[in-house]
């Protein structure tokens, strides 16, 4: 004769387990997840809650291993790191130079204007206006360079965010900034790395990399 049973939900995995009545209040094991729990008892006509005794180490309980970084995502991340580092060195060096040596800064601005004239960009301007143009260029660079320095830092941290899986949105912002070339003053590799990284972050591999 088949013994009477009670249907009990495993407290670990919620799998329904059919337990004989004489097993109530004893230690049983779930056939699904292998967790051990104390079967409930009947009090006042109602079953008490099952008491979980041990949860076995399983694939669901063990820490999830992050997938290996795809090479197609690693390359643009390395590009962001490289362009960001170069941008910080160049822009940071120029910021320090212009603030520590005002006379040298004026001379540097003058050489920039002279280079523009040799390239034909100021062919229609008289040479007498070169000094005025140099002063204007110097004033512009005094606020452009700190902004470029900050953007270069964001681009570098964005590449680091991709490598270390820090923040998906921050990595996207860094790619956009690199793609606009603001951080590197018209650096073509930065634009390539930014566009490539943005496309890869939007792919299934990129979302899986950040476990999204």
N, C-alpha and C positions, 0 to 999 in steps of 0.2 A: 504493500500500500504506500503510495507516494505521500510523504509528510507534507503538512501544510507549510506554506511559505509566506514571507512578506517581501514586497518589492521596495528596495531601499536605494536611494540615490547616493552614489559615492561622493563624499565631501570634497574629494580632490578633483575628480574629472566629471562629476555629475552623471557618470554612467549608471544605468539602472541595474541593480544586482538583486537577484532573487535569493533570499536567505531563509533557511528553515527556521521555524518558530523556536526550536530548542537552541538555536545559535544566537538569539537575541541577547544583548548584553555581553557577548564574547568578542574576542578579537578575530576579525575576518580580513581577507585581502581582496581587493578589487581585481577581477580578471582582466580588466581593460588597461589600467595604468599601473597595477601592482602596488598601489598604495595600501597601507594597513590602517584600518580604522575599527573603532569599537561600535558594533551594531547597536542601534537604539533599543530601548526597552519600552514596554507598553505600560503607561501609567494613566489611570482614569479613562481607559479606552482609547488613548491616543499614543502614538509613537513619539518618543523623545528624539532629539537631534543626534545624528551619528557623530562620533568624536574622532577626528583625524589623529592618528597616532604617528604615522611616518609617511613622508612623501618621498618616493624614490627619485634619485637623480635620473632625469630623462632628457631627451633632446629638447623638450619644451622648457624644462626647468634650468638646464645648463645655459650659461651665458652664450648668446648668439655670436658666432664668429662673423666678423665683418668680411664682406667679399673683398677679394684682392683688387687693388686699383687697376683699372683698365689702362693700357698703354696710350690709347687714344685720348684719355682724360689726363694722364700723367704729363704728356708733352705740353699741352697748353698751360697746365699748372706750373710746370717748370718755366715756361715762357713768361708767365705773370711774375713769378719770383725773380727772374733775371731782369726783366724790364723795370720792375718796381725797385729793385736794388740799385740798378744803374741810375734810374731817375732820382732816387734819394741822394746818391753820391754826387751827381752832377748838379742838381738843383740846390742841395744843401751846401755844396761847396761854393756855388755862386752867391747864395744868400749871405754866407759868412764873408765872402770876399767883398761884396758891395757894402756891407755894414762895417767892416773893419778897416777898409781902405777906400774912403770916398774919392780921393784923387785917382786911384787906380781904377775905380768904377767908371769915372768919367772917361778915362783913357780907353777902357774896354768898350764903352758905348760908342766912342768915336771910331774904333776899329770896326764895329758892327755896321755903322753907317757907311764907312769907306768900303766895306765888303759889299754892301747893298748897291753902292754906286758902280762898283766893278761888275756886278751882275746885271747892271742895266735897270735896276729897280728905281733909281733916282736920276735917270738920264735927263729928265726935263727940269730938275731942280738946280738952282745956282749953288755953287760951292759955299757961298756965304751962309747958307741956311743949314749947313752940316752940323755946326755947333748947336744950333737950336734943336735940330732933329735928334742929336745925341742926348741932349738934356731930356727931351720928351720920351725918348726910348728908355732912358735910365729910370725915369719916374714910373713908366709902365712896368718895367721888369722888377721894380721894388715890391710890387704887389702880386705880379704874375708868378714870380719864382716861389714865394711861400705857398701859394695855392697849389702850384705844381708839385712842390715838395710833399704837401699833405696828400694829394691825390696819388703820388707815387707810393706813399706809405700804405694807402688803402689797397692799391693794386698788389703790392707785395703781400699784405696780410690776406688778400683774397686768394692768392696762389697758395699760401700756407693753409688757408681754410679748406681748400680743395684737398690738399694732401692729408690733412689731419681730420677732415670731415667735421669742421667746426660748425659752420652756418651756411646753409644753402643759399639764402637770399643775399647774404653779404658777398658770397662768391660771385653771384650774378651781377651785383652792383659793381664789383671790382672789374669784371669782364667788360661791362659797358664803358667804364671810365678808361680802361686800356684801349678799347676799340675807338674811342673818340680822340685818342692820341694826346689828351690834355696832359697826362702825367709825364710824357717823354718828349714833348715839344716836337711833334711830327715824327715819331718813331714808328716806322712801318712794321717792325717785328712786334711791337706792342699791339698794333691794330690787328695783326694776324692772330696773335695769342688770345686777344680778347674775343674776337669773333669766333674762333675755334672753340674756346672754352665755353662761350655762351651757348653754342650749338650742342656741345657735348653735355652740358648741364641740363639742357632740355630733353635729352634723349633718355631712353629707358635705362641705359647704363649709368648715366649721371644721377638719375633719381635713385637707382638702386645703391649707388655708391654712398649717398647720404641717407639711405634707408628711408626714403620717402614713399 
